[in-house]
Amino acid sequence: MGSGSCFYSLHTHAADGIIHIESPVQRAYTLGDFFDIWGQPLGPGRVGPVHGKVTAFYNGACTGAIPATSRSGATPRSNSTSGVR
């Protein structure tokens, strides 16, 4: 790694929304863990700065789970006017 770079076990490589897990520790990660790294809130009524009803999807299916506790890979969606995807 170059000077000034930072690496987290949960990260993305591109803007495609895919979260990669590259960790020396084997454990279950949640979508909430990823949002914590970025210092952003995630819950049933909020995704980052956007407020509204939030539903988590995993592999195209609704999980019915609270997004912060959903397994990594779940995509939070909000029906707020800001259109979080």
C-alpha positions in Angstrom: 0.0 0.0 0.0 1.1 3.5 -0.8 1.7 6.2 1.7 -1.6 7.7 3.1 -3.7 4.7 2.1 -6.1 2.9 4.4 -7.5 -0.6 4.2 -10.5 -2.0 6.1 -11.7 -5.6 6.1 -15.0 -4.5 4.6 -14.5 -2.3 1.5 -15.5 -1.7 -2.1 -13.3 -1.7 -5.2 -15.6 0.2 -7.5 -18.9 2.1 -7.5 -20.9 -1.1 -8.3 -22.1 -1.4 -4.7 -20.4 -4.8 -4.1 -18.9 -5.0 -0.6 -15.8 -7.2 -0.4 -14.7 -8.9 2.8 -11.0 -9.5 3.1 -10.3 -10.1 6.7 -7.6 -12.0 8.7 -10.4 -12.8 11.2 -13.2 -15.2 10.2 -16.5 -13.8 11.5 -19.9 -12.7 10.3 -20.1 -9.1 9.2 -23.2 -7.0 8.8 -24.1 -4.1 6.5 -24.1 -2.0 9.7 -20.4 -2.8 10.1 -19.8 -1.3 6.7 -21.8 1.8 7.5 -19.9 2.1 10.8 -16.6 2.3 9.0 -17.9 5.3 7.1 -19.5 6.9 10.2 -23.0 6.8 8.6 -26.2 5.7 10.3 -28.2 2.7 9.0 -31.5 1.6 10.4 -35.2 0.9 9.5 -35.7 4.7 8.9 -32.4 5.9 7.7 -29.6 5.2 5.2 -26.8 7.7 5.7 -28.2 11.2 5.5 -31.5 10.0 3.9 -34.6 9.4 6.0 -37.5 7.1 4.9 -38.7 3.5 5.1 -35.7 1.2 4.5 -35.9 -2.4 3.3 -32.9 -4.7 2.9 -32.5 -7.0 -0.2 -30.1 -9.8 -0.5 -29.6 -11.5 -3.9 -32.7 -9.8 -5.2 -35.0 -11.0 -2.3 -36.4 -8.9 0.5 -34.7 -10.0 3.7 -37.3 -8.6 6.1 -34.4 -7.8 8.4 -33.4 -4.5 9.9 -30.7 -3.3 7.5 -28.0 -2.7 10.1 -28.1 -6.3 11.1 -28.4 -7.8 7.6 -25.5 -9.8 6.3 -23.0 -8.0 4.2 -24.1 -7.9 0.6 -27.6 -6.7 1.4 -28.6 -3.6 -0.5 -30.5 -1.0 1.5 -33.2 0.8 -0.4 -35.3 3.7 0.7 -38.6 5.0 -0.7 -37.7 8.6 0.3 -37.7 11.2 -2.4 -33.9 11.1 -2.5 -34.0 7.7 -4.0 -31.3 5.9 -2.1 -30.4 2.7 -4.0 
